[in-house]
Amino acid sequence: MLEADARNTGNPYRDLATAIVLQAVEDYRKDMIRLKAHKDDIDAKNDAERIERFFRSEWYEILSPLNGDFLIRELKKELGGAA
């Protein structure tokens, strides 16, 4: 998805923005997998909700042209509708 095309653009600011978003995607995947295995994992639930707020934030909009709600939907689809 996002990882393959955007890691090193030669623009350090764009690369940093991309790294922030990719880390959030990776963290979200891990939290959703944890929630799928342990629905009562409060820490994973709180972390996933925090990351979803980030994906819907103005800060995220500055970092990425990709719609945050679209990204959340695609990640949930990728994970088989996890949590």
MMTF fields as JSON, N, C-alpha, C and O atoms, coordinates in Angstrom:
{
  "mmtfVersion": "1.0.0",
  "mmtfProducer": "UNKNOWN",
  "numBonds": 331,
  "numAtoms": 332,
  "numGroups": 83,
  "numChains": 1,
  "numModels": 1,
  "chainsPerModel": [1],
  "groupsPerChain": [83],
  "chainIdList": ["A"],
  "bondAtomList": [4, 2, 8, 6, 12, 10, 16, 14, 20, 18, 24, 22, 28, 26, 32, 30, 36, 34, 40, 38, 44, 42, 48, 46, 52, 50, 56, 54, 60, 58, 64, 62, 68, 66, 72, 70, 76, 74, 80, 78, 84, 82, 88, 86, 92, 90, 96, 94, 100, 98, 104, 102, 108, 106, 112, 110, 116, 114, 120, 118, 124, 122, 128, 126, 132, 130, 136, 134, 140, 138, 144, 142, 148, 146, 152, 150, 156, 154, 160, 158, 164, 162, 168, 166, 172, 170, 176, 174, 180, 178, 184, 182, 188, 186, 192, 190, 196, 194, 200, 198, 204, 202, 208, 206, 212, 210, 216, 214, 220, 218, 224, 222, 228, 226, 232, 230, 236, 234, 240, 238, 244, 242, 248, 246, 252, 250, 256, 254, 260, 258, 264, 262, 268, 266, 272, 270, 276, 274, 280, 278, 284, 282, 288, 286, 292, 290, 296, 294, 300, 298, 304, 302, 308, 306, 312, 310, 316, 314, 320, 318, 324, 322, 328, 326],
  "bondOrderList": [1, 1, 1, 1, 1, 1, 1, 1, 1, 1, 1, 1, 1, 1, 1, 1, 1, 1, 1, 1, 1, 1, 1, 1, 1, 1, 1, 1, 1, 1, 1, 1, 1, 1, 1, 1, 1, 1, 1, 1, 1, 1, 1, 1, 1, 1, 1, 1, 1, 1, 1, 1, 1, 1, 1, 1, 1, 1, 1, 1, 1, 1, 1, 1, 1, 1, 1, 1, 1, 1, 1, 1, 1, 1, 1, 1, 1, 1, 1, 1, 1, 1],
  "groupList": [{"groupName": "MET", "atomNameList": ["N", "CA", "C", "O"], "elementList": ["N", "C", "C", "O"], "formalChargeList": [0, 0, 0, 0], "bondAtomList": [1, 0, 2, 1, 3, 2], "bondOrderList": [1, 1, 2], "singleLetterCode": "M", "chemCompType": "L-PEPTIDE LINKING"}, {"groupName": "LEU", "atomNameList": ["N", "CA", "C", "O"], "elementList": ["N", "C", "C", "O"], "formalChargeList": [0, 0, 0, 0], "bondAtomList": [1, 0, 2, 1, 3, 2], "bondOrderList": [1, 1, 2], "singleLetterCode": "L", "chemCompType": "L-PEPTIDE LINKING"}, {"groupName": "GLU", "atomNameList": ["N", "CA", "C", "O"], "elementList": ["N", "C", "C", "O"], "formalChargeList": [0, 0, 0, 0], "bondAtomList": [1, 0, 2, 1, 3, 2], "bondOrderList": [1, 1, 2], "singleLetterCode": "E", "chemCompType": "L-PEPTIDE LINKING"}, {"groupName": "ALA", "atomNameList": ["N", "CA", "C", "O"], "elementList": ["N", "C", "C", "O"], "formalChargeList": [0, 0, 0, 0], "bondAtomList": [1, 0, 2, 1, 3, 2], "bondOrderList": [1, 1, 2], "singleLetterCode": "A", "chemCompType": "L-PEPTIDE LINKING"}, {"groupName": "ASP", "atomNameList": ["N", "CA", "C", "O"], "elementList": ["N", "C", "C", "O"], "formalChargeList": [0, 0, 0, 0], "bondAtomList": [1, 0, 2, 1, 3, 2], "bondOrderList": [1, 1, 2], "singleLetterCode": "D", "chemCompType": "L-PEPTIDE LINKING"}, {"groupName": "ARG", "atomNameList": ["N", "CA", "C", "O"], "elementList": ["N", "C", "C", "O"], "formalChargeList": [0, 0, 0, 0], "bondAtomList": [1, 0, 2, 1, 3, 2], "bondOrderList": [1, 1, 2], "singleLetterCode": "R", "chemCompType": "L-PEPTIDE LINKING"}, {"groupName": "ASN", "atomNameList": ["N", "CA", "C", "O"], "elementList": ["N", "C", "C", "O"], "formalChargeList": [0, 0, 0, 0], "bondAtomList": [1, 0, 2, 1, 3, 2], "bondOrderList": [1, 1, 2], "singleLetterCode": "N", "chemCompType": "L-PEPTIDE LINKING"}, {"groupName": "THR", "atomNameList": ["N", "CA", "C", "O"], "elementList": ["N", "C", "C", "O"], "formalChargeList": [0, 0, 0, 0], "bondAtomList": [1, 0, 2, 1, 3, 2], "bondOrderList": [1, 1, 2], "singleLetterCode": "T", "chemCompType": "L-PEPTIDE LINKING"}, {"groupName": "GLY", "atomNameList": ["N", "CA", "C", "O"], "elementList": ["N", "C", "C", "O"], "formalChargeList": [0, 0, 0, 0], "bondAtomList": [1, 0, 2, 1, 3, 2], "bondOrderList": [1, 1, 2], "singleLetterCode": "G", "chemCompType": "PEPTIDE LINKING"}, {"groupName": "PRO", "atomNameList": ["N", "CA", "C", "O"], "elementList": ["N", "C", "C", "O"], "formalChargeList": [0, 0, 0, 0], "bondAtomList": [1, 0, 2, 1, 3, 2], "bondOrderList": [1, 1, 2], "singleLetterCode": "P", "chemCompType": "L-PEPTIDE LINKING"}, {"groupName": "TYR", "atomNameList": ["N", "CA", "C", "O"], "elementList": ["N", "C", "C", "O"], "formalChargeList": [0, 0, 0, 0], "bondAtomList": [1, 0, 2, 1, 3, 2], "bondOrderList": [1, 1, 2], "singleLetterCode": "Y", "chemCompType": "L-PEPTIDE LINKING"}, {"groupName": "ILE", "atomNameList": ["N", "CA", "C", "O"], "elementList": ["N", "C", "C", "O"], "formalChargeList": [0, 0, 0, 0], "bondAtomList": [1, 0, 2, 1, 3, 2], "bondOrderList": [1, 1, 2], "singleLetterCode": "I", "chemCompType": "L-PEPTIDE LINKING"}, {"groupName": "VAL", "atomNameList": ["N", "CA", "C", "O"], "elementList": ["N", "C", "C", "O"], "formalChargeList": [0, 0, 0, 0], "bondAtomList": [1, 0, 2, 1, 3, 2], "bondOrderList": [1, 1, 2], "singleLetterCode": "V", "chemCompType": "L-PEPTIDE LINKING"}, {"groupName": "GLN", "atomNameList": ["N", "CA", "C", "O"], "elementList": ["N", "C", "C", "O"], "formalChargeList": [0, 0, 0, 0], "bondAtomList": [1, 0, 2, 1, 3, 2], "bondOrderList": [1, 1, 2], "singleLetterCode": "Q", "chemCompType": "L-PEPTIDE LINKING"}, {"groupName": "LYS", "atomNameList": ["N", "CA", "C", "O"], "elementList": ["N", "C", "C", "O"], "formalChargeList": [0, 0, 0, 0], "bondAtomList": [1, 0, 2, 1, 3, 2], "bondOrderList": [1, 1, 2], "singleLetterCode": "K", "chemCompType": "L-PEPTIDE LINKING"}, {"groupName": "HIS", "atomNameList": ["N", "CA", "C", "O"], "elementList": ["N", "C", "C", "O"], "formalChargeList": [0, 0, 0, 0], "bondAtomList": [1, 0, 2, 1, 3, 2], "bondOrderList": [1, 1, 2], "singleLetterCode": "H", "chemCompType": "L-PEPTIDE LINKING"}, {"groupName": "PHE", "atomNameList": ["N", "CA", "C", "O"], "elementList": ["N", "C", "C", "O"], "formalChargeList": [0, 0, 0, 0], "bondAtomList": [1, 0, 2, 1, 3, 2], "bondOrderList": [1, 1, 2], "singleLetterCode": "F", "chemCompType": "L-PEPTIDE LINKING"}, {"groupName": "SER", "atomNameList": ["N", "CA", "C", "O"], "elementList": ["N", "C", "C", "O"], "formalChargeList": [0, 0, 0, 0], "bondAtomList": [1, 0, 2, 1, 3, 2], "bondOrderList": [1, 1, 2], "singleLetterCode": "S", "chemCompType": "L-PEPTIDE LINKING"}, {"groupName": "TRP", "atomNameList": ["N", "CA", "C", "O"], "elementList": ["N", "C", "C", "O"], "formalChargeList": [0, 0, 0, 0], "bondAtomList": [1, 0, 2, 1, 3, 2], "bondOrderList": [1, 1, 2], "singleLetterCode": "W", "chemCompType": "L-PEPTIDE LINKING"}],
  "groupTypeList": [0, 1, 2, 3, 4, 3, 5, 6, 7, 8, 6, 9, 10, 5, 4, 1, 3, 7, 3, 11, 12, 1, 13, 3, 12, 2, 4, 10, 5, 14, 4, 0, 11, 5, 1, 14, 3, 15, 14, 4, 4, 11, 4, 3, 14, 6, 4, 3, 2, 5, 11, 2, 5, 16, 16, 5, 17, 2, 18, 10, 2, 11, 1, 17, 9, 1, 6, 8, 4, 16, 1, 11, 5, 2, 1, 14, 14, 2, 1, 8, 8, 3, 3],
  "groupIdList": [1, 2, 3, 4, 5, 6, 7, 8, 9, 10, 11, 12, 13, 14, 15, 16, 17, 18, 19, 20, 21, 22, 23, 24, 25, 26, 27, 28, 29, 30, 31, 32, 33, 34, 35, 36, 37, 38, 39, 40, 41, 42, 43, 44, 45, 46, 47, 48, 49, 50, 51, 52, 53, 54, 55, 56, 57, 58, 59, 60, 61, 62, 63, 64, 65, 66, 67, 68, 69, 70, 71, 72, 73, 74, 75, 76, 77, 78, 79, 80, 81, 82, 83],
  "secStructList": [7, 7, 6, 6, 6, 7, 1, 7, 7, 1, 7, 2, 2, 2, 2, 2, 2, 2, 2, 2, 2, 2, 2, 2, 2, 2, 2, 2, 2, 2, 2, 2, 2, 2, 2, 2, 2, 7, 6, 6, 7, 2, 2, 2, 2, 2, 2, 2, 2, 2, 2, 2, 2, 2, 2, 6, 1, 2, 2, 2, 2, 2, 2, 7, 1, 1, 7, 2, 2, 2, 2, 2, 2, 2, 2, 2, 2, 2, 6, 6, 1, 7, 7],
  "xCoordList": [0.84, 0.0, 0.889, 1.419, 1.051, 1.781, 3.283, 4.059, 3.701, 5.108, 6.004, 7.1, 5.564, 6.44, 6.921, 8.073, 6.089, 6.447, 6.995, 7.383, 7.058, 7.277, 8.312, 8.284, 9.196, 10.13, 11.231, 11.577, 11.797, 12.921, 12.736, 13.018, 12.257, 11.989, 13.163, 13.203, 14.116, 15.204, 14.882, 15.762, 13.632, 13.211, 13.099, 12.193, 14.003, 14.008, 12.712, 12.333, 12.032, 10.78, 9.671, 8.892, 9.603, 8.611, 8.92, 8.008, 10.199, 10.58, 10.205, 9.755, 10.388, 10.011, 8.497, 8.025, 7.747, 6.283, 5.836, 4.961, 6.435, 6.095, 6.427, 5.643, 7.579, 7.986, 7.003, 6.697, 6.512, 5.549, 4.258, 3.73, 3.763, 2.523, 2.718, 1.861, 3.83, 4.077, 4.192, 3.747, 4.782, 4.872, 3.482, 3.181, 2.636, 1.263, 0.515, -0.24, 0.718, 0.077, 0.547, -0.266, 1.834, 2.38, 1.831, 1.444, 1.797, 1.273, -0.214, -0.665, -0.969, -2.397, -2.621, -3.475, -1.86, -1.973, -1.739, -2.507, -0.688, -0.366, -1.495, -1.88, -2.023, -3.113, -4.356, -5.019, -4.68, -5.871, -5.709, -6.671, -4.517, -4.254, -4.385, -4.958, -3.852, -3.994, -5.462, -5.894, -6.23, -7.65, -8.419, -9.354, -8.032, -8.702, -8.482, -9.381, -7.292, -6.959, -7.503, -7.877, -7.542, -7.946, -8.869, -8.411, -10.147, -11.112, -11.166, -11.612, -10.723, -10.766, -9.472, -9.307, -8.559, -7.268, -7.485, -7.514, -7.635, -7.937, -6.815, -7.085, -5.563, -4.44, -4.457, -4.262, -4.688, -4.735, -5.916, -5.795, -7.058, -8.246, -7.968, -8.268, -7.398, -7.094, -6.066, -6.203, -5.043, -4.017, -4.615, -4.318, -5.456, -6.081, -6.972, -6.967, -7.727, -8.581, -7.751, -8.122, -6.625, -5.735, -5.184, -5.111, -4.8, -4.246, -5.336, -5.071, -6.56, -7.657, -7.892, -8.159, -7.796, -7.922, -6.807, -7.042, -5.596, -4.479, -4.789, -4.575, -5.298, -5.598, -6.689, -6.801, -7.476, -8.553, -8.178, -9.007, -6.95, -6.538, -5.998, -5.641, -5.954, -5.342, -3.852, -3.299, -3.215, -1.784, -1.542, -0.616, -2.382, -2.256, -2.463, -1.741, -3.434, -3.708, -2.502, -2.296, -1.714, -0.487, 0.563, 1.318, 0.601, 1.623, 1.331, 2.256, 0.053, -0.3, -1.478, -2.433, -1.411, -2.551, -3.656, -4.749, -3.384, -4.338, -5.408, -5.082, -6.666, -7.78, -7.67, -7.539, -7.724, -7.556, -8.652, -8.363, -9.911, -10.997, -10.833, -11.099, -10.395, -10.129, -9.03, -9.146, -7.969, -6.854, -7.324, -6.954, -8.128, -8.65, -9.471, -9.295, -10.365, -11.191, -10.325, -10.565, -9.31, -8.453, -7.635, -7.449, -7.15, -6.403, -7.298, -6.872, -8.525, -9.446, -9.782, -9.877, -9.963, -10.201, -9.015, -9.172, -7.819, -6.578, -6.469, -5.976, -6.937, -6.826, -8.073, -8.273, -8.883, -10.069, -11.132, -11.808, -11.283, -12.305, -11.98, -12.878, -10.685, -10.242, -10.932, -11.099, -11.323, -11.965, -12.964, -13.596],
  "yCoordList": [-1.169, 0.0, 1.237, 1.619, 1.85, 3.094, 2.878, 3.706, 1.774, 1.561, 1.52, 2.081, 0.879, 0.583, 1.825, 1.863, 2.833, 3.933, 5.174, 6.098, 5.267, 6.593, 6.692, 7.663, 5.767, 5.823, 6.854, 7.513, 7.026, 7.94, 8.788, 8.353, 10.001, 10.905, 11.826, 12.486, 11.871, 12.829, 14.139, 14.983, 14.318, 15.494, 15.078, 14.323, 15.555, 15.07, 15.361, 14.581, 16.442, 16.757, 15.801, 15.331, 15.519, 14.568, 13.17, 12.434, 12.81, 11.491, 11.345, 10.281, 12.405, 12.372, 12.23, 11.437, 12.986, 12.899, 11.484, 10.926, 10.912, 9.552, 8.558, 7.649, 8.722, 7.81, 7.878, 6.851, 9.064, 9.216, 8.458, 7.727, 8.641, 7.982, 6.466, 5.717, 6.012, 4.569, 3.932, 2.801, 4.642, 4.104, 3.994, 3.018, 4.984, 4.925, 3.752, 3.064, 3.518, 2.384, 1.07, 0.194, 0.937, -0.28, -0.497, -1.611, 0.571, 0.479, 0.111, -0.69, 0.698, 0.413, -1.052, -1.713, -1.557, -2.975, -3.869, -4.798, -3.587, -4.397, -4.337, -5.361, -3.141, -2.998, -3.746, -4.391, -3.674, -4.348, -5.869, -6.584, -6.355, -7.799, -8.239, -9.29, -7.434, -7.743, -7.769, -8.641, -6.799, -6.744, -7.928, -8.428, -8.366, -9.517, -10.763, -11.59, -10.881, -12.036, -11.887, -12.873, -10.65, -10.384, -9.171, -8.044, -9.39, -8.291, -7.395, -6.251, -7.896, -7.12, -6.369, -5.829, -6.323, -5.64, -4.127, -3.527, -3.538, -2.111, -1.252, -0.246, -1.646, -0.865, -0.839, 0.216, -1.99, -2.056, -1.236, -0.548, -1.316, -0.55, 0.942, 1.688, 1.377, 2.799, 3.279, 4.365, 2.466, 2.836, 2.927, 3.865, 1.957, 1.974, 3.207, 3.847, 3.541, 4.735, 6.007, 6.936, 6.048, 7.216, 7.368, 8.481, 6.267, 6.322, 6.712, 7.454, 6.219, 6.64, 8.145, 8.804, 8.69, 10.151, 10.862, 11.888, 10.313, 10.889, 10.88, 11.882, 9.737, 9.636, 10.62, 10.934, 11.097, 12.051, 13.491, 14.396, 13.692, 15.007, 15.935, 15.5, 17.211, 18.198, 17.908, 18.101, 17.448, 17.118, 16.038, 16.148, 14.985, 13.929, 14.499, 14.132, 15.382, 15.983, 16.759, 16.84, 17.323, 18.022, 17.007, 17.265, 15.86, 14.859, 14.006, 13.543, 13.794, 12.831, 13.316, 13.878, 13.096, 13.443, 12.379, 12.613, 11.22, 10.12, 10.384, 10.707, 10.254, 10.458, 9.473, 8.267, 9.994, 9.168, 8.136, 7.001, 8.496, 7.526, 6.398, 5.236, 6.745, 5.736, 4.793, 3.576, 5.354, 4.548, 3.578, 2.404, 4.059, 3.2, 2.053, 0.897, 2.376, 1.334, 0.289, -0.912, 0.758, -0.168, -1.05, -2.237, -0.481, -1.277, -2.322, -3.458, -1.953, -2.919, -4.022, -5.189, -3.662, -4.683, -5.623, -6.843, -5.033, -5.817, -6.839, -7.95, -6.442, -7.305, -8.174, -8.764, -8.238, -9.094, -8.566, -9.331, -7.25, -6.666, -6.762, -6.825, -6.772, -6.921, -5.902, -4.733, -6.388, -5.579, -4.686, -3.938],
  "zCoordList": [0.0, 0.0, 0.0, -1.043, 1.135, 1.282, 1.374, 0.897, 1.982, 2.293, 1.061, 1.08, 0.013, -1.123, -1.852, -2.283, -2.006, -2.877, -2.209, -2.924, -0.89, -0.328, 0.778, 1.534, 0.908, 2.043, 1.885, 2.865, 0.699, 0.544, -0.705, -1.821, -0.492, -1.61, -1.894, -2.932, -0.978, -1.097, -0.403, -0.23, -0.003, 0.742, 2.207, 2.559, 3.071, 4.456, 5.21, 6.084, 4.906, 5.589, 5.16, 5.99, 3.865, 3.345, 3.889, 4.266, 3.927, 4.442, 5.924, 6.348, 6.7, 8.11, 8.257, 9.071, 7.484, 7.522, 7.181, 7.842, 6.154, 5.742, 6.844, 7.117, 7.477, 8.551, 9.727, 10.333, 10.052, 11.149, 10.822, 11.659, 9.607, 9.199, 9.147, 9.616, 8.582, 8.494, 9.876, 10.074, 10.827, 12.191, 12.801, 13.488, 12.557, 13.062, 12.44, 13.127, 11.141, 10.466, 11.091, 11.384, 11.29, 11.896, 13.302, 13.656, 14.107, 15.474, 15.462, 16.28, 14.534, 14.436, 14.084, 14.676, 13.126, 12.763, 13.984, 14.237, 14.729, 15.911, 16.937, 17.503, 17.176, 18.146, 17.687, 18.499, 16.414, 15.91, 15.971, 16.252, 15.712, 15.822, 17.283, 17.57, 18.201, 19.634, 20.038, 20.792, 19.525, 19.872, 19.3, 19.926, 18.135, 17.534, 18.4, 18.557, 18.949, 19.79, 21.218, 21.852, 21.711, 23.103, 23.114, 23.302, 22.917, 22.803, 24.046, 23.96, 25.18, 26.417, 26.701, 27.795, 25.751, 25.944, 25.882, 24.807, 27.053, 27.166, 26.574, 25.918, 26.803, 26.283, 24.755, 24.152, 24.128, 22.664, 22.132, 21.118, 22.824, 22.411, 22.495, 21.563, 23.608, 23.782, 22.753, 22.189, 22.515, 21.532, 20.133, 19.393, 19.763, 18.431, 18.28, 17.229, 19.311, 19.26, 19.151, 18.433, 19.864, 19.794, 18.379, 17.858, 17.76, 16.405, 15.41, 14.465, 15.613, 14.737, 14.846, 13.841, 16.06, 16.222, 15.455, 14.818, 15.52, 14.762, 13.265, 12.582, 12.744, 11.318, 10.884, 9.699, 11.816, 11.512, 11.886, 11.795, 12.298, 12.811, 11.716, 10.621, 12.05, 11.149, 10.971, 9.888, 12.033, 11.968, 10.917, 10.114, 10.92, 9.927, 8.518, 7.59, 8.357, 7.045, 6.517, 5.307, 7.416, 7.008, 6.548, 5.611, 7.213, 6.929, 5.704, 5.037, 5.402, 4.354, 3.519, 4.055, 2.199, 1.351, 1.388, 0.873, 1.987, 2.025, 3.078, 4.22, 2.714, 3.63, 4.801, 4.596, 6.012, 7.207, 7.386, 7.766, 7.123, 7.245, 6.233, 6.54, 5.028, 4.013, 4.493, 4.351, 5.058, 5.552, 6.637, 6.623, 7.565, 8.631, 8.038, 8.422, 7.105, 6.474, 5.774, 5.901, 5.029, 4.298, 5.238, 4.971, 6.326, 7.3, 7.954, 8.161, 8.278, 8.867, 7.876, 8.256, 6.605, 5.571, 5.462, 5.417, 5.421, 5.318, 6.441, 6.247, 7.611, 8.785, 8.981, 10.043, 7.965, 8.041, 8.968, 9.655, 8.988, 9.844, 11.315, 12.155, 11.63, 13.022, 13.924, 13.574, 15.089, 16.139, 15.594, 16.34]
}
